[in-house]
Amino acid sequence: MAVAVVCATLLTTAAVVAGRVQADAERGEATPEAAVTVWVLRLSAGERIGLSRVLANERHDELRDQWQVYRAAMERSGRPPSKVETVGRLVVDERGEDRALVVAQVRGVWWDGPNAMAGAAHPWRWETRRDAGGWRVWSAELPPWCGTHVRADLCPQERPQQ
């Protein structure tokens, strides 16, 4: 009987912890800048884990697909950057109580052992909205990776699937 009580208590505790973790993951970010920073960090790492929490629920799939297409373009360039970083301060233009436009100068950085090369920074824009208690990306306006951050000839065109 005691074993059953202990097992039930452990399962209940695990369910509560999992519920809190899920709620935290779906909360959004405290500021528009934080939402954009998570978006850029996930792109830089090439990792989607943690991305969903900063994507607007209503446009989640579309934004995730846009993110994936952009990351694929970075990979197609033959040598994706070691990291993608914002340069200087993010500029936030409040567009009302629950909307803000965030503009950042973004560049790629490549490391080759002790050597580093940073590309030119270009403006990227995100519309953010307060959604479900936190700030999330509503849209992203990004310059093409190929032809802006790297030479276009470094990016082979995708071949149509047959």
C-alpha positions as CSV (number, residue, x, y, z in Angstrom):
1,M,0.0,0.0,0.0
2,A,2.8,2.4,0.9
3,V,4.5,1.7,-2.5
4,A,1.3,2.6,-4.3
5,V,1.0,5.9,-2.4
6,V,4.6,6.8,-3.1
7,C,4.2,6.0,-6.8
8,A,1.0,8.0,-7.0
9,T,2.7,11.0,-5.3
10,L,5.6,10.8,-7.7
11,L,3.3,10.7,-10.7
12,T,1.3,13.6,-9.5
13,T,4.5,15.6,-8.8
14,A,5.8,14.8,-12.2
15,A,2.5,15.9,-13.8
16,V,2.6,19.2,-11.9
17,V,6.2,19.9,-12.9
18,A,5.5,19.0,-16.6
19,G,2.5,21.3,-16.5
20,R,4.6,24.2,-15.2
21,V,7.3,23.6,-17.7
22,Q,4.8,23.6,-20.5
23,A,3.1,26.8,-19.3
24,D,6.5,28.5,-19.1
25,A,7.3,27.3,-22.6
26,E,4.1,28.8,-24.0
27,R,4.3,32.1,-22.1
28,G,6.2,34.3,-24.6
29,E,8.8,36.7,-23.5
30,A,8.8,39.7,-21.1
31,T,9.7,42.3,-23.8
32,P,9.6,42.6,-27.6
33,E,13.5,42.7,-27.6
34,A,13.6,39.4,-25.6
35,A,11.3,37.7,-28.1
36,V,13.4,38.8,-31.1
37,T,16.6,37.8,-29.2
38,V,15.3,34.3,-28.7
39,W,14.4,34.1,-32.4
40,V,17.9,35.2,-33.5
41,L,19.6,32.9,-31.0
42,R,17.6,29.9,-32.2
43,L,18.5,30.8,-35.8
44,S,22.1,31.2,-34.9
45,A,22.2,27.8,-33.2
46,G,20.2,26.1,-36.0
47,E,18.0,24.7,-33.3
48,R,14.2,24.9,-33.2
49,I,14.0,24.0,-29.5
50,G,12.7,27.0,-27.7
51,L,11.5,28.8,-30.9
52,S,7.8,28.0,-30.6
53,R,7.5,30.0,-27.3
54,V,8.3,33.2,-29.3
55,L,6.1,32.6,-32.3
56,A,2.5,34.0,-32.4
57,N,0.0,31.2,-31.9
58,E,-2.1,32.3,-34.8
59,R,0.8,32.3,-37.2
60,H,3.0,29.6,-35.6
61,D,3.3,27.2,-38.5
62,E,3.9,30.0,-41.1
63,L,6.6,31.6,-39.0
64,R,8.3,28.3,-38.2
65,D,8.3,27.5,-41.9
66,Q,9.8,30.9,-42.7
67,W,12.5,30.3,-40.0
68,Q,13.3,26.9,-41.5
69,V,13.6,28.2,-45.0
70,Y,15.9,31.0,-43.9
71,R,18.1,28.5,-41.9
72,A,18.2,26.2,-45.0
73,A,19.4,29.1,-47.1
74,M,22.2,29.6,-44.6
75,E,23.1,26.0,-44.8
76,R,23.0,26.0,-48.7
77,S,25.7,28.7,-48.8
78,G,28.2,25.9,-48.2
79,R,29.5,27.3,-45.0
80,P,26.9,28.6,-42.6
81,P,28.1,31.2,-40.1
82,S,29.4,30.1,-36.8
83,K,26.9,32.4,-35.3
84,V,24.4,35.1,-36.2
85,E,24.5,38.2,-34.0
86,T,22.8,41.5,-33.6
87,V,25.1,44.5,-33.7
88,G,24.3,47.4,-31.4
89,R,21.0,48.1,-29.7
90,L,17.7,46.7,-30.9
91,V,15.4,49.6,-31.8
92,V,11.8,49.2,-30.6
93,D,9.0,51.2,-32.1
94,E,6.0,50.9,-29.9
95,R,2.9,50.6,-32.1
96,G,0.3,50.5,-29.4
97,E,-0.1,48.7,-26.1
98,D,0.2,45.2,-27.5
99,R,2.4,45.8,-30.7
100,A,5.9,46.8,-31.4
101,L,8.3,46.8,-34.4
102,V,11.8,45.6,-33.5
103,V,14.7,46.5,-35.9
104,A,18.1,45.0,-35.5
105,Q,21.3,45.2,-37.4
106,V,22.2,41.5,-38.0
107,R,25.4,39.9,-39.3
108,G,27.0,36.5,-39.6
109,V,30.3,35.7,-38.0
110,W,32.5,32.8,-39.2
111,W,35.3,31.3,-37.1
112,D,38.2,29.4,-38.5
113,G,40.3,28.3,-35.6
114,P,41.8,31.5,-34.1
115,N,40.6,33.7,-37.0
116,A,37.2,35.3,-37.2
117,M,35.4,37.1,-39.9
118,A,32.3,39.2,-39.4
119,G,30.0,40.1,-42.3
120,A,28.4,43.4,-42.8
121,A,25.3,44.0,-40.7
122,H,21.9,44.5,-42.4
123,P,18.6,45.5,-41.0
124,W,16.1,42.8,-40.0
125,R,12.6,43.7,-38.8
126,W,10.1,41.8,-36.7
127,E,6.6,42.8,-35.7
128,T,5.9,41.6,-32.2
129,R,2.7,41.3,-30.3
130,R,1.7,40.6,-26.8
131,D,0.1,37.2,-26.9
132,A,-1.1,35.0,-24.0
133,G,0.7,37.1,-21.4
134,G,4.0,37.5,-23.3
135,W,5.6,39.0,-26.4
136,R,5.9,36.9,-29.5
137,V,7.0,37.4,-33.1
138,W,4.1,38.1,-35.4
139,S,6.1,38.6,-38.6
140,A,9.7,38.7,-39.8
141,E,11.0,40.8,-42.6
142,L,14.5,39.5,-43.5
143,P,16.8,40.3,-46.4
144,P,17.8,37.3,-48.4
145,W,20.7,35.4,-46.9
146,C,22.1,34.7,-50.3
147,G,23.0,37.9,-52.1
148,T,22.9,40.0,-48.9
149,H,25.0,38.3,-46.2
150,V,26.9,36.0,-48.5
151,R,27.5,36.3,-52.3
152,A,24.7,34.9,-54.3
153,D,27.0,32.6,-56.3
154,L,27.8,30.7,-53.0
155,C,24.2,29.5,-52.8
156,P,23.3,26.8,-55.2
157,Q,19.7,26.8,-56.2
158,E,17.5,24.1,-54.7
159,R,16.7,21.4,-57.2
160,P,13.1,20.5,-57.6
161,Q,12.2,17.2,-56.2
162,Q,11.1,14.6,-58.7
